[in-house]
């Protein structure tokens, strides 16, 4: 009887172990996703929340995206490097942040390089493989393009042609490309942090700044620099990334599920959603008493002609394999121009 009781206990214990093992196997693989976007913005709702559902559906619940929004894990300049190191699994970032890891990517925001947004979108899509290859060398897998926004020029009066900014004090981003742009246009650039730009306008430290409407309006900058000139100097693509080692360790079926979830929403759809949000913000700006002016196509072309001689120097300043990347961009843009 004692032997029988012992056997029964052993069987029960084995059953519990098998059940626990099955539960462990059924547990979803969690991927931590970071973004600097606040909750009530289209980057989170609908885009990120929809992506969470897409991943869960495609993987049959075996993958779970755990999102950290509004820079909960740190600003994007820091968190993009944590993704590269594997401390955070994945995230959505601006092109500028990713350029901290692969500096060549800064060229996708080369000021006035593209004739229009359609040409830029086509070129960016065509650069997917070169970008993927660059990031792979940095321990990162490129998953897909998103959108950050279109850069315009703001101040207290309209800026429709390059001569309008000549001699002005310009708030420059803390990179050589931005400084070179303003200097080439005849303005006097001073590096100013984005949180200090509004006060710089108030104190007279700056007269003009290049920014996106998604920062311009919510930050309060529109109140002190109420005129937005829609010059479309550059459009900032966004990028969805995952640590390459994390991706490589996933079972084949889960890799495929993640790829399918990304493919459900085209870059074109994501761009349209963000640009629709930008249009809403521009309407809000005008209704609040602000001004928006738009140069004619001929006027915008003057900006391109003014900046074109500076592009090679900007490429040189970027470093890395920027010269080759720039050649690939030129080829892609030429191909897109033929398609148009």
ChimeraX attribute file (.defattr): number of C-alpha atoms within 10 A of each C-alpha:
attribute: neighborCount
match mode: 1-to-1
recipient: residues
	/A:1	6
	/A:2	7
	/A:3	8
	/A:4	9
	/A:5	10
	/A:6	11
	/A:7	12
	/A:8	12
	/A:9	12
	/A:10	12
	/A:11	12
	/A:12	12
	/A:13	12
	/A:14	12
	/A:15	12
	/A:16	12
	/A:17	12
	/A:18	12
	/A:19	12
	/A:20	12
	/A:21	12
	/A:22	11
	/A:23	10
	/A:24	10
	/A:25	11
	/A:26	11
	/A:27	13
	/A:28	15
	/A:29	14
	/A:30	12
	/A:31	18
	/A:32	17
	/A:33	23
	/A:34	27
	/A:35	27
	/A:36	22
	/A:37	22
	/A:38	15
	/A:39	16
	/A:40	10
	/A:41	15
	/A:42	18
	/A:43	22
	/A:44	20
	/A:45	14
	/A:46	14
	/A:47	16
	/A:48	22
	/A:49	15
	/A:50	14
	/A:51	19
	/A:52	17
	/A:53	15
	/A:54	22
	/A:55	23
	/A:56	19
	/A:57	16
	/A:58	20
	/A:59	20
	/A:60	13
	/A:61	15
	/A:62	18
	/A:63	22
	/A:64	21
	/A:65	21
	/A:66	14
	/A:67	18
	/A:68	19
	/A:69	19
	/A:70	18
	/A:71	15
	/A:72	14
	/A:73	16
	/A:74	16
	/A:75	15
	/A:76	22
	/A:77	17
	/A:78	13
	/A:79	26
	/A:80	31
	/A:81	19
	/A:82	17
	/A:83	23
	/A:84	24
	/A:85	16
	/A:86	17
	/A:87	13
	/A:88	20
	/A:89	26
	/A:90	30
	/A:91	25
	/A:92	27
	/A:93	25
	/A:94	22
	/A:95	25
	/A:96	22
	/A:97	22
	/A:98	25
	/A:99	18
	/A:100	15
	/A:101	18
	/A:102	21
	/A:103	19
	/A:104	22
	/A:105	24
	/A:106	21
	/A:107	22
	/A:108	23
	/A:109	20
	/A:110	22
	/A:111	22
	/A:112	23
	/A:113	22
	/A:114	21
	/A:115	17
	/A:116	15
	/A:117	14
	/A:118	13
	/A:119	19
	/A:120	23
	/A:121	21
	/A:122	18
	/A:123	23
	/A:124	17
	/A:125	15
	/A:126	18
	/A:127	18
	/A:128	15
	/A:129	11
	/A:130	14
	/A:131	18
	/A:132	16
	/A:133	13
	/A:134	21
	/A:135	22
	/A:136	15
	/A:137	11
	/A:138	15
	/A:139	18
	/A:140	27
	/A:141	24
	/A:142	20
	/A:143	19
	/A:144	19
	/A:145	25
	/A:146	26
	/A:147	25
	/A:148	24
	/A:149	23
	/A:150	23
	/A:151	23
	/A:152	20
	/A:153	22
	/A:154	28
	/A:155	21
	/A:156	16
	/A:157	17
	/A:158	20
	/A:159	22
	/A:160	20
	/A:161	20
	/A:162	21
	/A:163	14
	/A:164	14
	/A:165	20
	/A:166	16
	/A:167	15
	/A:168	16
	/A:169	20
	/A:170	27
	/A:171	28
	/A:172	26
	/A:173	18
	/A:174	13
	/A:175	12
	/A:176	14
	/A:177	24
	/A:178	20
	/A:179	20
	/A:180	21
	/A:181	22
	/A:182	26
	/A:183	18
	/A:184	16
	/A:185	20
	/A:186	19
	/A:187	23
	/A:188	21
	/A:189	22
	/A:190	17
	/A:191	15
	/A:192	17
	/A:193	13
	/A:194	18
	/A:195	10
	/A:196	11
	/A:197	22
	/A:198	21
	/A:199	13
	/A:200	18
	/A:201	21
	/A:202	14
	/A:203	10
	/A:204	9
	/A:205	16
	/A:206	22
	/A:207	22
	/A:208	26
	/A:209	24
	/A:210	24
	/A:211	22
	/A:212	20
	/A:213	26
	/A:214	20
	/A:215	13
	/A:216	24
	/A:217	18
	/A:218	11
	/A:219	14
	/A:220	12
	/A:221	23
	/A:222	23
	/A:223	17
	/A:224	16
	/A:225	23
	/A:226	23
	/A:227	22
	/A:228	29
	/A:229	22
	/A:230	21
	/A:231	25
	/A:232	23
	/A:233	23
	/A:234	24
	/A:235	24
	/A:236	20
	/A:237	22
	/A:238	22
	/A:239	21
	/A:240	20
	/A:241	25
	/A:242	24
	/A:243	26
	/A:244	22
	/A:245	15
	/A:246	17
	/A:247	18
	/A:248	11
	/A:249	10
	/A:250	14
	/A:251	10
	/A:252	11
	/A:253	12
	/A:254	20
	/A:255	16
	/A:256	14
	/A:257	21
	/A:258	22
	/A:259	15
	/A:260	15
	/A:261	20
	/A:262	19
	/A:263	13
	/A:264	13
	/A:265	16
	/A:266	12
	/A:267	20
	/A:268	14
	/A:269	13
	/A:270	20
	/A:271	19
	/A:272	12
	/A:273	18
	/A:274	21
	/A:275	18
	/A:276	13
	/A:277	17
	/A:278	19
	/A:279	14
	/A:280	12
	/A:281	17
	/A:282	20
	/A:283	14
	/A:284	13
	/A:285	22
	/A:286	14
	/A:287	10
	/A:288	12
	/A:289	11
	/A:290	17
	/A:291	20
	/A:292	16
	/A:293	14
	/A:294	15
	/A:295	16
	/A:296	12
	/A:297	11
	/A:298	9
	/A:299	14
	/A:300	21
	/A:301	17
	/A:302	16
	/A:303	20
	/A:304	17
	/A:305	13
	/A:306	17
	/A:307	21
	/A:308	17
	/A:309	11
	/A:310	17
	/A:311	19
	/A:312	12
	/A:313	13
	/A:314	21
	/A:315	21
	/A:316	14
	/A:317	15
	/A:318	20
	/A:319	12
	/A:320	14
	/A:321	14
	/A:322	21
	/A:323	16
	/A:324	12
	/A:325	20
	/A:326	20
	/A:327	11
	/A:328	16
	/A:329	21
	/A:330	15
	/A:331	15
	/A:332	19
	/A:333	23
	/A:334	13
	/A:335	15
	/A:336	17
	/A:337	14
	/A:338	7
	/A:339	9
	/A:340	8
